[in-house]
Amino acid sequence: MKTIPMTSRIPLFFAGLLAIATTAIGAGQTTDPNTLPSAPSASVQKNAPGKQASPGENKPPAQDPAQLPATQPAAVPAQPAAAPQAPQLETPPDPPADDVVATIVSRVNEVRVIFTVTDKHGRYIKDLKKNDFRVVDDRKPAAQIRSFRSETDLPLQVGLLVDASNSVRDRFKFEQEAAIEFLNAMIRPRYDKAFVVGFDATPEVTQDFTDSTEDLSKGVRALRAGGGTAMYDALYFACRDKLIKQEQVGPMRRAIILLSDGDDNLSHVTREEAIEMAERAEVIVYTISTNISGMKGKGDKVLERIADATGGRAFFPFQIRDVSDAFTSIQDELRSQYALAYKPADFAADGRYRTIEISAQEKGLKVRTRRGYYAPKP
């Protein structure tokens, strides 16, 4: 047997230690903490026995909310390949304790809310002050209102979701032109941004976030009607994969304008799961019904539920030409909002849903805002 000299064993020993340390570090990596979980109902449908995807659904995973979560965890095992970066394993010095505490307090103890106030005639009230409101968080008065201001000039992130299914084919052209008119009037270059999503069986981004109204107009005109309706999937996708992931520097308003008849027949996620994702994205949803039958149907009630839960409004044009009036009303509301930040009285980072109630001290005034939010998890 050939004996290895002691001088040769020492380098081998340290090389083995380095390989073990590298493997341990690679195995300890996890998916991005910002990656959101799949909706429960989407997972159930996806794993249902005998469920086959139709040829029309074989689009890139980014367009199907039900399939997206399945693709993200799959990327985790590939992370140990980063082992060659071992020389960068030196741990940087910990930040001062005071900095850590400040970060936690800012993230956990402050809730930001956008809301509107109207009188009994539906007119917007824009001159109220901080002391004109009462804030209740999870059934307890807020400990402190930290900031308050009228936010007519706060930057906007807007998502336009247009039902492109066969059920709206006869009025699709007019809706496109009304949407273009709205975006041209609402989006301010170098300040606001918007994106366009058309949906039938799956959502399709025809224009990503941009401040160019010309590009947004092209995105709207690129929409083509046809197919079934997966409205909940489209809303879920727009909130999770577009708005939440979009960079947000400083205070920002987020809104979605949803044009549809509300009759969903193909979604993988449920209505309530789509609403929950909108609440997590802190987005206000305005819905415009494309049902012009003159009678409220089941789909209209769905649109009302979505708008009400997120602090938005549901519009029901009696005639197709009234769609443009609905867009004008949304535009007026987005320019008549307040922003308020407060500290809850009794907060726990437990991931639980907490209710929000904002009321005006003056009688006869109505405050409209989102119903609540999800506390961060520890």
Backbone hydrogen bonds, N-H to C=O, Kabsch-Sander energy under -0.5 kcal/mol:
donor,donor_aa,acceptor,acceptor_aa,energy
8,S,5,P,-1.1
9,R,5,P,-1.1
10,I,6,M,-1.3
12,L,8,S,-1.2
13,F,9,R,-2.7
14,F,10,I,-2.1
15,A,11,P,-2.2
16,G,12,L,-2.1
17,L,13,F,-1.8
18,L,14,F,-2.2
19,A,15,A,-2.0
20,I,16,G,-2.2
21,A,17,L,-2.5
22,T,18,L,-2.3
23,T,19,A,-2.2
24,A,20,I,-2.4
25,I,21,A,-2.1
26,G,22,T,-2.2
27,A,23,T,-2.3
28,G,24,A,-1.2
29,Q,26,G,-1.0
35,T,32,D,-2.5
43,S,39,A,-1.8
44,V,40,P,-2.0
45,Q,41,S,-2.3
46,K,42,A,-2.3
47,N,43,S,-1.8
48,A,45,Q,-0.9
51,K,48,A,-1.5
52,Q,50,G,-0.6
57,E,54,S,-2.3
58,N,55,P,-1.4
59,K,57,E,-2.3
63,Q,60,P,-2.2
64,D,61,P,-1.9
67,Q,64,D,-1.3
68,L,64,D,-1.8
71,T,67,Q,-1.1
71,T,68,L,-1.2
72,Q,68,L,-1.3
74,A,70,A,-0.6
75,A,72,Q,-1.6
76,V,73,P,-2.1
78,A,75,A,-0.5
79,Q,76,V,-2.4
81,A,78,A,-1.4
82,A,79,Q,-2.5
83,A,80,P,-1.9
85,Q,82,A,-2.2
86,A,83,A,-1.8
88,Q,85,Q,-2.5
89,L,86,A,-2.2
99,D,96,P,-0.7
100,V,96,P,-1.5
101,V,97,A,-2.2
102,A,98,D,-2.2
103,T,99,D,-2.0
104,I,100,V,-2.1
105,V,101,V,-2.5
106,S,102,A,-2.1
107,R,103,T,-1.9
108,V,104,I,-2.6
109,N,105,V,-2.1
111,V,342,Y,-2.7
113,V,340,L,-2.9
115,F,338,Y,-2.1
116,T,368,R,-1.9
118,T,366,K,-2.4
119,D,123,R,-2.0
122,G,119,D,-2.0
125,I,117,V,-2.7
126,K,124,Y,-0.6
132,D,129,K,-1.8
133,F,130,K,-1.5
134,R,359,S,-2.6
136,V,357,E,-2.8
137,D,140,K,-3.1
138,D,136,V,-0.5
138,D,355,T,-2.7
140,K,137,D,-1.4
142,A,135,V,-2.5
143,A,343,K,-2.0
144,Q,343,K,-1.3
146,R,144,Q,-0.8
146,R,341,A,-1.8
147,S,341,A,-1.7
149,R,339,A,-2.0
151,E,337,Q,-2.3
154,L,151,E,-0.8
157,Q,253,R,-2.3
158,V,193,K,-2.5
159,G,255,A,-2.4
160,L,195,F,-2.7
161,L,159,G,-0.7
161,L,257,I,-2.8
162,V,160,L,-0.6
162,V,197,V,-2.7
163,D,161,L,-0.5
163,D,259,L,-2.3
164,A,162,V,-0.6
164,A,199,F,-3.1
166,N,227,G,-2.4
168,V,165,S,-1.6
169,R,166,N,-1.4
171,R,168,V,-1.4
172,F,169,R,-1.0
175,E,171,R,-1.7
176,Q,172,F,-2.1
177,E,173,K,-1.8
178,A,174,F,-2.2
179,A,175,E,-2.3
180,I,176,Q,-2.3
181,E,177,E,-2.1
182,F,178,A,-1.9
183,L,179,A,-2.4
184,N,180,I,-2.4
185,A,181,E,-1.5
186,M,182,F,-2.0
187,I,183,L,-2.2
191,Y,188,R,-1.7
192,D,188,R,-2.7
193,K,156,L,-2.3
194,A,210,T,-2.2
195,F,158,V,-1.8
196,V,207,Q,-2.8
197,V,160,L,-2.9
198,G,204,E,-2.6
199,F,162,V,-2.1
200,D,202,T,-1.4
204,E,198,G,-2.9
206,T,196,V,-1.5
206,T,204,E,-0.8
207,Q,196,V,-1.4
210,T,194,A,-1.7
213,T,211,D,-0.7
216,L,212,S,-2.1
217,S,213,T,-2.2
218,K,214,E,-1.9
219,G,215,D,-2.1
220,V,216,L,-2.2
221,R,217,S,-2.4
222,A,218,K,-1.2
223,L,220,V,-1.3
226,G,164,A,-3.5
230,A,200,D,-2.2
234,A,230,A,-1.7
235,L,231,M,-2.3
236,Y,232,Y,-2.6
237,F,233,D,-2.8
238,A,234,A,-2.5
239,C,235,L,-2.0
240,R,236,Y,-2.6
241,D,237,F,-2.5
242,K,237,F,-0.6
242,K,238,A,-0.6
243,L,238,A,-2.4
244,I,239,C,-2.4
246,Q,242,K,-0.8
246,Q,243,L,-0.7
250,G,248,Q,-0.7
253,R,155,P,-2.6
255,A,157,Q,-2.4
256,I,284,I,-2.6
257,I,159,G,-2.7
258,L,256,I,-0.6
258,L,286,Y,-3.2
259,L,161,L,-2.9
259,L,257,I,-0.6
260,S,258,L,-0.6
260,S,288,I,-1.8
264,D,262,G,-1.3
265,N,229,T,-2.5
266,L,229,T,-1.8
274,A,270,T,-1.8
275,I,271,R,-2.1
276,E,272,E,-2.4
277,M,273,E,-1.9
278,A,274,A,-1.8
279,E,275,I,-2.3
280,R,276,E,-2.2
281,A,277,M,-1.8
282,E,279,E,-0.9
283,V,278,A,-2.1
284,I,254,R,-2.3
286,Y,256,I,-3.3
286,Y,284,I,-0.6
287,T,313,R,-2.1
288,I,258,L,-2.8
289,S,315,F,-2.9
290,T,260,S,-1.3
292,I,290,T,-0.8
301,K,297,G,-1.4
302,V,298,K,-1.5
303,L,299,G,-2.1
304,E,300,D,-2.0
305,R,301,K,-2.1
306,I,302,V,-2.2
307,A,303,L,-2.2
308,D,304,E,-2.7
309,A,305,R,-2.1
310,T,306,I,-1.1
311,G,307,A,-0.6
311,G,308,D,-0.8
312,G,307,A,-2.6
315,F,287,T,-2.9
322,D,319,Q,-1.7
323,V,320,I,-1.6
324,S,321,R,-0.7
326,A,322,D,-1.6
327,F,323,V,-1.9
328,T,324,S,-1.9
329,S,325,D,-2.1
330,I,326,A,-2.1
331,Q,327,F,-2.3
332,D,328,T,-2.2
333,E,329,S,-2.1
334,L,330,I,-2.5
335,R,331,Q,-0.8
335,R,332,D,-0.6
336,S,333,E,-2.2
338,Y,115,F,-3.0
339,A,149,R,-2.8
340,L,113,V,-2.6
341,A,147,S,-2.2
342,Y,111,V,-2.2
343,K,144,Q,-3.1
350,D,348,A,-2.2
351,G,376,P,-1.4
354,R,373,Y,-3.3
356,I,371,R,-2.9
357,E,136,V,-2.3
359,S,134,R,-2.3
361,Q,132,D,-2.8
365,L,362,E,-1.2
366,K,118,T,-3.1
368,R,116,T,-2.5
369,T,367,V,-0.5
371,R,309,A,-1.7
373,Y,354,R,-2.3
375,A,352,R,-2.7
375,A,373,Y,-0.6
